[in-house]
Amino acid sequence: MHPLTTAQNLAALLSATLRIAHAFMASGRSVDLTGLDRQIGLVCAKALDLPPEQGRTLRPQLIQLLKQTDLLASTLPAVH
């Protein structure tokens, strides 16, 4: 599989995971976010491995992932 396609597919899967996690948390269910940081790191690493012109095509997906991550973080309970 082409590296750009791999990165796009990983970003799409992560986006779906974030949407599901947010929906669960918004409905009051608990969600295990273990490993989410590794998946985000993997997508970022794949993006950085691309030639610049290909990496730029991934930018909108990465921005969307950031927004989804921020939204999910806003639903996390505060830890004292």
N, C-alpha and C positions, 0 to 999 in steps of 0.2 A: 504494500500500500504506500502511496506517496506520502511523504512527511507532512505536507500541508493538510491532506485529507485526514491523516491520523490526528493531527492537532485539532482540526475542526470537529471531528467525531468525539474526541475526548471532551472538548468544550461543550458540545451539545449534550453529552451524557451528564456532565457535571451540572449544567443548567437545569436539566430535568430533576436531578437529585436535589438541588437547592429549592426548586419549586415545590417538590413533594415535602421536603423538610419544613419549609415555611408554612405550607397548608396544615400539616400536622400540628405544628407549634401554635399556629393561629387558632386552632380548634381546641387547644388546651392539652394536647397529647405531648408526651415527652419524646425526645428524639436523641438518638446516640449519634453524635457528630464525630466520633473517633475516626481518624483517617482522612477527614475532609481537608485538613491542611496539606496532607501529602498529595491528594488529588489536585488541589489548586496548584501546588508546587510543580507537579508533573506537567500540567497544561502550560504553565509559564515557561518551564524549561523547554518544552517542545516548541513553543513560540519563539524563544530565543535562539533555538537551533536552526530556524528557517533563515533563508536569505532575506535581507531587509524588505525587498519588494513583496515577497510572499507573507512575511510576518505582518506587514501593514494590512493585508487583507483580513487577517485574524483580529485586528484591533476592535472592530465593533462587537464581536463575540466576547472579547476580554473585558470591554467596558460593561457589557451586560452582566457578565459574571460578577464584576465588582459591585454593581448596583444590587444584584440579587444577594450577594454576601452581606452587604450593608443592611439590607432589609431584614435578612435572617438574624443578623446580630442585634437589630433593634428589638426583636421579639424575645431575645434571651432574658431570663430572669436576672436581676441584679444580684451579684455575689457580694456579701458584706464581709 
